[in-house]
Amino acid sequence: MTDSSVAPTPDENVRPTFLPFSPPSVGPEEIAEVVAALQSDWITTGPRTQEFARTFADSV
């Protein structure tokens, strides 16, 4: 059983400063692309996935 009145010792793996959280930037273009994918006959495979794979591969 631990004593909650004793402060924990600093851990070298803990950030000394706050890491800010930023929500994702989702605009009309992203929403339109999601809607288009959901309305298509292809959700997990197909031309959009192939295009993404090619674009991603070109960028890395």
Backbone as a chain_set.jsonl record, in Angstrom:
{"seq": "MTDSSVAPTPDENVRPTFLPFSPPSVGPEEIAEVVAALQSDWITTGPRTQEFARTFADSV", "coords": {"N": [[0.844, -1.178, 0.0], [0.544, 2.212, -0.83], [1.685, 5.385, 0.387], [-0.2, 8.165, 0.183], [0.454, 10.679, 1.028], [3.037, 11.204, 0.574], [5.094, 12.808, -1.633], [5.676, 11.998, -5.049], [8.852, 11.03, -6.421], [10.813, 12.92, -8.748], [10.772, 11.837, -12.111], [13.021, 10.839, -14.558], [12.025, 10.342, -17.054], [9.825, 11.879, -17.449], [8.298, 14.696, -18.902], [9.574, 17.961, -18.323], [8.159, 20.193, -18.926], [4.896, 21.355, -19.927], [3.182, 19.649, -22.481], [1.519, 20.916, -25.061], [-1.811, 20.312, -26.201], [-3.322, 20.017, -29.319], [-6.214, 20.259, -31.159], [-7.16, 18.295, -34.064], [-6.932, 19.709, -37.351], [-9.653, 20.002, -39.12], [-11.272, 20.619, -41.951], [-13.607, 21.865, -44.457], [-12.732, 20.587, -46.843], [-11.536, 18.167, -45.99], [-13.736, 16.968, -44.764], [-15.452, 16.697, -46.963], [-13.99, 14.838, -48.467], [-14.083, 12.578, -46.81], [-16.849, 12.09, -46.764], [-17.243, 11.562, -49.508], [-15.754, 9.2, -49.755], [-17.207, 7.513, -48.057], [-19.615, 7.399, -49.413], [-18.937, 6.098, -51.68], [-18.356, 2.961, -53.418], [-16.187, 1.85, -52.338], [-14.482, 1.511, -49.404], [-12.318, 0.656, -47.771], [-10.496, -0.326, -49.572], [-9.442, 0.124, -52.965], [-9.612, 2.804, -55.475], [-9.103, 5.27, -54.086], [-7.594, 4.498, -51.874], [-5.389, 3.387, -53.167], [-4.426, 5.675, -54.466], [-3.751, 7.231, -52.234], [-1.702, 5.608, -51.15], [0.229, 5.733, -53.189], [0.776, 8.511, -53.229], [1.692, 8.901, -50.613], [3.957, 7.208, -50.606], [5.52, 8.536, -52.5], [6.105, 10.821, -51.066], [7.721, 10.008, -49.022]], "CA": [[0.0, 0.0, 0.0], [1.369, 3.41, -0.919], [1.295, 6.523, 1.224], [-0.518, 9.264, -0.723], [0.952, 11.949, 1.554], [4.435, 11.344, 0.16], [5.181, 13.249, -3.023], [6.526, 11.124, -5.862], [10.144, 11.591, -6.818], [10.829, 13.239, -10.178], [11.183, 10.747, -12.994], [13.773, 11.406, -15.68], [11.275, 10.12, -18.294], [8.665, 12.76, -17.476], [8.615, 16.023, -19.441], [9.578, 19.025, -17.317], [7.225, 21.236, -19.35], [3.617, 20.897, -20.442], [3.1, 19.432, -23.916], [0.178, 21.367, -25.397], [-2.644, 19.502, -27.084], [-3.998, 20.807, -30.34], [-7.152, 19.405, -31.892], [-6.845, 18.22, -35.491], [-7.525, 20.722, -38.22], [-10.55, 19.34, -40.069], [-12.058, 21.634, -42.633], [-14.577, 21.402, -45.457], [-12.125, 19.663, -47.819], [-11.392, 16.859, -45.353], [-15.082, 16.424, -44.566], [-15.939, 16.291, -48.284], [-13.293, 13.611, -48.864], [-14.627, 11.481, -46.003], [-18.197, 11.824, -47.274], [-17.093, 10.92, -50.821], [-15.312, 7.821, -49.54], [-18.316, 6.751, -47.47], [-20.668, 7.238, -50.416], [-18.446, 5.272, -52.79], [-18.439, 1.516, -53.182], [-14.902, 1.43, -51.79], [-14.16, 2.21, -48.158], [-10.968, 0.335, -47.291], [-9.621, -0.621, -50.709], [-9.942, 0.796, -54.161], [-8.799, 3.864, -56.068], [-8.648, 6.285, -53.114], [-6.521, 3.889, -51.087], [-4.226, 3.286, -54.054], [-3.907, 7.032, -54.653], [-3.093, 7.601, -50.979], [-0.452, 4.837, -51.036], [1.194, 6.308, -54.14], [1.151, 9.855, -52.76], [2.503, 8.734, -49.397], [5.238, 6.624, -51.002], [6.293, 9.602, -53.161], [6.545, 11.834, -50.087], [8.77, 9.449, -48.145]], "C": [[0.886, 1.237, 0.0], [0.805, 4.502, -0.039], [1.06, 7.716, 0.316], [-0.014, 10.609, -0.216], [2.401, 12.2, 1.159], [4.457, 11.705, -1.324], [6.069, 12.303, -3.816], [7.834, 11.823, -6.214], [10.11, 11.885, -8.309], [11.367, 12.063, -10.992], [11.879, 11.353, -14.205], [13.047, 11.21, -17.009], [10.049, 11.014, -18.412], [9.097, 14.131, -17.979], [8.609, 17.06, -18.334], [8.6, 20.153, -17.662], [5.969, 20.598, -19.919], [3.684, 20.757, -21.961], [1.683, 19.804, -24.343], [-0.529, 20.419, -26.369], [-3.325, 20.426, -28.081], [-4.954, 19.889, -31.084], [-6.79, 19.374, -33.374], [-7.558, 19.312, -36.271], [-8.343, 20.008, -39.297], [-11.455, 20.399, -40.664], [-12.994, 21.022, -43.657], [-13.993, 20.402, -46.468], [-11.997, 18.266, -47.237], [-12.749, 16.19, -45.176], [-15.644, 15.93, -45.893], [-15.28, 14.992, -48.742], [-13.814, 12.398, -48.087], [-16.019, 11.098, -46.51], [-18.121, 11.104, -48.622], [-16.668, 9.46, -50.673], [-16.449, 6.966, -48.99], [-19.429, 6.489, -48.481], [-20.223, 6.389, -51.6], [-18.66, 3.795, -52.465], [-17.167, 0.974, -52.547], [-14.61, 2.217, -50.512], [-12.726, 1.924, -47.725], [-9.993, -0.021, -48.401], [-10.172, 0.136, -51.91], [-9.088, 1.967, -54.575], [-8.305, 4.912, -55.068], [-7.491, 5.75, -52.273], [-5.251, 3.785, -51.921], [-3.594, 4.653, -54.28], [-3.167, 7.503, -53.399], [-1.741, 6.904, -50.856], [0.613, 5.408, -51.958], [1.694, 7.671, -53.649], [2.05, 9.77, -51.542], [3.885, 8.206, -49.74], [6.125, 7.683, -51.678], [6.843, 10.613, -52.15], [7.617, 11.303, -49.146], [9.77, 8.738, -48.989]], "O": [[1.865, 1.304, 0.743], [-0.392, 4.541, 0.245], [2.009, 8.238, -0.269], [-0.048, 11.591, -0.958], [2.931, 13.288, 1.385], [3.903, 10.989, -2.158], [7.1, 11.853, -3.317], [7.901, 13.05, -6.291], [9.446, 11.173, -9.061], [12.313, 11.389, -10.583], [11.361, 12.292, -14.809], [13.409, 11.844, -18.0], [9.306, 10.91, -19.388], [10.118, 14.668, -17.551], [7.72, 17.041, -17.483], [8.253, 20.966, -16.805], [5.982, 19.441, -20.34], [4.186, 21.647, -22.647], [0.737, 19.084, -24.023], [0.096, 19.813, -27.239], [-3.838, 21.485, -27.72], [-4.54, 18.846, -31.589], [-6.183, 20.315, -33.886], [-8.637, 19.772, -35.896], [-7.792, 19.48, -40.262], [-12.287, 20.994, -39.979], [-13.153, 19.802, -43.716], [-14.684, 19.478, -46.896], [-12.311, 17.283, -47.909], [-12.893, 14.99, -45.409], [-16.249, 14.859, -45.947], [-15.937, 14.139, -49.339], [-13.965, 11.316, -48.652], [-16.324, 9.915, -46.665], [-18.853, 10.142, -48.851], [-17.167, 8.589, -51.385], [-16.631, 5.824, -49.412], [-20.107, 5.464, -48.407], [-21.045, 6.005, -52.433], [-19.092, 3.441, -51.368], [-17.074, -0.217, -52.249], [-14.506, 3.443, -50.54], [-11.995, 2.842, -47.351], [-8.781, -0.016, -48.184], [-11.255, 0.717, -51.847], [-7.967, 2.124, -54.092], [-7.181, 5.394, -55.202], [-6.528, 6.467, -51.998], [-4.158, 4.067, -51.43], [-2.369, 4.781, -54.286], [-2.093, 8.099, -53.489], [-0.747, 7.536, -50.499], [1.769, 5.553, -51.56], [2.895, 7.94, -53.658], [3.05, 10.482, -51.447], [4.883, 8.705, -49.22], [7.335, 7.718, -51.453], [7.912, 11.188, -52.354], [8.346, 12.086, -48.537], [10.741, 8.19, -48.467]]}, "num_chains": 1, "name": "protein.A"}
